[in-house]
Amino acid sequence: MTQYIIRRILQMIPITLGILTLIFSLIHLIPGDPAMQIAGEGARPEDVANVRKALGLDQPLWKQYVTYISNLAHGDLGRSFRTNESVAKEIAARYPATMVLAFGSMLVALLVAFPLGIISAIYRNSWIDNVARFFALIGVSMPSFWFGPLLIIAFAINRQWFPVSGREEGWKSLVLPSITMGLALSAILTRMIRVSLAEELNQLYVTTAVAKGVSRGKAIFRHALKNALIPVITILALQFGSLLTGAIITEQIFSWPGLGRLLIQSITTRDYPQVQASILVIALTYIMVNFISDLLYGVVDPRIKLE
Amino acid sequence: MKTLKRLLKNFAFTAGLLLTLLLVLAALAAPLLAPHDPNHQDTGRRLEAPSQNHPLGLDDLGRDVLSRIVYGSRVSLRVGFSVVLLASLIGITLGAIAGYFGGWADVLVMRTCDILLSFPGILLAIALVAVLGPSLNNVILALVISAWVGYARLVRGQVLKVREMEYVTAARAMGAKSPRVIILHVLPNVINPVIVMATLGLAGAILSEAALSFLGLGVQPPTPSWGAMLTAGRRYLGLANHLAIFPGAAIMLAVMGLNFLGDGLIDALDPKYRKLMR
C-alpha cells in the first residue's frame, strides 16, 4: 500500500507541473499585448506599463515561469487587480462556501440515487425500472441553469419556502442550490447503482445465500449491495470534479458567494491573477479528490491489485 | 438493415431520432419557421407574456422568444457539429498514432490527455474563453481543445486491441505501409464506439455552449443563443417566467433527444450492455 501511495504521488508530480504550466500560459494566450488588453481600451501608457510590471510580463518568459512556480511554492498566488488584496486571501474566504455546496449536492444525490437505484435493480425491466431509467436520462439532459431557475420560481417566488439567492438563511439557503447541482449526479449514480447491483444480483454467491435460507432482503443489503458500492465510490469521487464546475454555474444562479462566482466575476473584470488562481485551486482540488478516491478504492476492495 | 430495424423498435431511440430531426429541421428552416425577425425589438412591449401573436412571449428587449429559440438552434448545431467533427478528427488521429506506434508518441499523447483531463468539466473551456475573449469561434476552439481527449483515449484503447489481430499482421506482412494499415484496416474496426461518443458528444457540446453563453462567455448579443436567453430569464424571475422556461425547455429537448439517440446506439452496438438489461 505504501509503495502504491508513493507511486501515485510520483505520477501526480508531472501532471501537477503540466497543469501549472498550462495555467501559467493562459495570460500569454491573450490576443495581442496582454498588458494592453488587461489595462483596457483608452488606458494610459504608464498604466499599461504598470500592469506589465505587476504581471511580470516585462521579464523573459523563462524567468516569468520560474518566478510563478517559486511564488506558488511560497503560497503567493498574486494580488488582485480589482482589490489589490492577496488573491489567496479572497480564495480562502470563498472556498468553504463552494465545498459546502458540493457536499450538500452529494448528499442530495445519494438520498435520491440509493433508493431509486436499488429498487430499479431489484425490479429490473418493470415499470419502476423504466421510470428510474427515464429519470436518469432526464437528469443528465436537464441543464442546471434551467432547473435552478425553475426551482426558484416554484419554491422561492410562488411559495417562499426558501430564499431566492444568497447564503444568509443558513441551511434553508443551501436546499435549492444543492438540489439543482445534485440532480445530474443523482441521475448518474442511479444508473450506476442499478447496473452495478444488477450485476451482483446475478452472481452465484447471492443465489447460494438465498438457497441456504438467507432472506432475499438480507442477501441484497448485506451481501450484494456492499460489493455493488465499490464502483459507485469511484464514480462519486470522479463526479466531484463535475460538482466543482457545476458550482460555477449554480453559484451564478443563486448568487452563492463561492469560488465559482468569484471566478466569473474575475473574468468579467479582467482580474487575471484572480482568474488564474481560482482555476488553479479548482484543478488542484480535483486532482486531490481523484488521488484520495484511488486510495479509497484500494482500501474498500481488498481484491484490487494495486500494481 | 437488421440493426436499423432493431433500433427503430427501441422507443427511446426513435423518440431521440425524432427530436434530433426536429432540431436539425429548425436550424435549417429557421427563416421559414420563425414567425418574426429574431432581432426586431418592440421595446414598448418588453417582457410581454405569451399571446396569440407571440406564442412564447417577448424578451427584455421586446424580441419574439419563439423566433429567437428557432434561430438559436442554428448556433447550437453549428457549435455542436463543429466541436464533434474537429475533436473527433484530432482525437482519432492522435489516438490512432499513439495506439499503433506506441513508444514516445503514446507517452506524449497520453500525458497531454492526463493534463487536460485534470481540468474538470468545462473549466478548461472557461479558462480558454476567458483569455481568448467571448465569441462563437472561441467557444468552438475551447470546447474542441477539451473534447478531443475523450476520442483519443477511446481510439487508442481500441487500436491497442485491434493492432494485434491477424488481419493487421497480414496486411503488414504483405508490405502495406502504416498509414494504409491504420486507415483501411484498423480504424474501420474501432469506429462504432466513436460514433456513439460523437452522438453523446454533440449533446455535451450543445450543453457546454449553452452553459458558457449563460455565464456570458459564449455567443454575444444580438446573436440568439439559448444559454444567453436563460441569463436574461434569470434576471426577470417572478416578472417574466416565460423567459426562463422556454429556452431551457429547448435545450433540454435537444440534449435529451441526442442522449436517447446515443443510448439507443449503445444498445444496438454493444452486446454486453444489451445482455445486462435483459
Boltz contact constraints between the chains, C-beta under 6 A:
constraints:
  - contact:
      token1: [A, 15]
      token2: [B, 114]
      max_distance: 6.0
  - contact:
      token1: [A, 15]
      token2: [B, 115]
      max_distance: 6.0
  - contact:
      token1: [A, 15]
      token2: [B, 118]
      max_distance: 6.0
  - contact:
      token1: [A, 18]
      token2: [B, 115]
      max_distance: 6.0
  - contact:
      token1: [A, 19]
      token2: [B, 118]
      max_distance: 6.0
  - contact:
      token1: [A, 26]
      token2: [B, 127]
      max_distance: 6.0
  - contact:
      token1: [A, 26]
      token2: [B, 131]
      max_distance: 6.0
  - contact:
      token1: [A, 29]
      token2: [B, 131]
      max_distance: 6.0
  - contact:
      token1: [A, 30]
      token2: [B, 131]
      max_distance: 6.0
  - contact:
      token1: [A, 137]
      token2: [B, 259]
      max_distance: 6.0
  - contact:
      token1: [A, 141]
      token2: [B, 252]
      max_distance: 6.0
  - contact:
      token1: [A, 141]
      token2: [B, 255]
      max_distance: 6.0
  - contact:
      token1: [A, 141]
      token2: [B, 256]
      max_distance: 6.0
  - contact:
      token1: [A, 141]
      token2: [B, 259]
      max_distance: 6.0
  - contact:
      token1: [A, 142]
      token2: [B, 252]
      max_distance: 6.0
  - contact:
      token1: [A, 143]
      token2: [B, 207]
      max_distance: 6.0
  - contact:
      token1: [A, 143]
      token2: [B, 251]
      max_distance: 6.0
  - contact:
      token1: [A, 145]
      token2: [B, 214]
      max_distance: 6.0
  - contact:
      token1: [A, 145]
      token2: [B, 230]
      max_distance: 6.0
  - contact:
      token1: [A, 146]
      token2: [B, 248]
      max_distance: 6.0
  - contact:
      token1: [A, 149]
      token2: [B, 234]
      max_distance: 6.0
  - contact:
      token1: [A, 149]
      token2: [B, 237]
      max_distance: 6.0
  - contact:
      token1: [A, 149]
      token2: [B, 244]
      max_distance: 6.0
  - contact:
      token1: [A, 152]
      token2: [B, 237]
      max_distance: 6.0
  - contact:
      token1: [A, 153]
      token2: [B, 237]
      max_distance: 6.0
  - contact:
      token1: [A, 153]
      token2: [B, 241]
      max_distance: 6.0
  - contact:
      token1: [A, 157]
      token2: [B, 238]
      max_distance: 6.0
  - contact:
      token1: [A, 241]
      token2: [B, 120]
      max_distance: 6.0
  - contact:
      token1: [A, 242]
      token2: [B, 121]
      max_distance: 6.0
  - contact:
      token1: [A, 244]
      token2: [B, 120]
      max_distance: 6.0
  - contact:
      token1: [A, 245]
      token2: [B, 120]
      max_distance: 6.0
  - contact:
      token1: [A, 245]
      token2: [B, 121]
      max_distance: 6.0
  - contact:
      token1: [A, 245]
      token2: [B, 122]
      max_distance: 6.0
  - contact:
      token1: [A, 245]
      token2: [B, 123]
      max_distance: 6.0
  - contact:
      token1: [A, 249]
      token2: [B, 211]
      max_distance: 6.0
  - contact:
      token1: [A, 264]
      token2: [B, 215]
      max_distance: 6.0
  - contact:
      token1: [A, 267]
      token2: [B, 130]
      max_distance: 6.0
  - contact:
      token1: [A, 275]
      token2: [B, 130]
      max_distance: 6.0
  - contact:
      token1: [A, 279]
      token2: [B, 127]
      max_distance: 6.0
  - contact:
      token1: [A, 282]
      token2: [B, 123]
      max_distance: 6.0
  - contact:
      token1: [A, 283]
      token2: [B, 118]
      max_distance: 6.0
  - contact:
      token1: [A, 283]
      token2: [B, 119]
      max_distance: 6.0
  - contact:
      token1: [A, 286]
      token2: [B, 120]
      max_distance: 6.0
  - contact:
      token1: [A, 287]
      token2: [B, 118]
      max_distance: 6.0
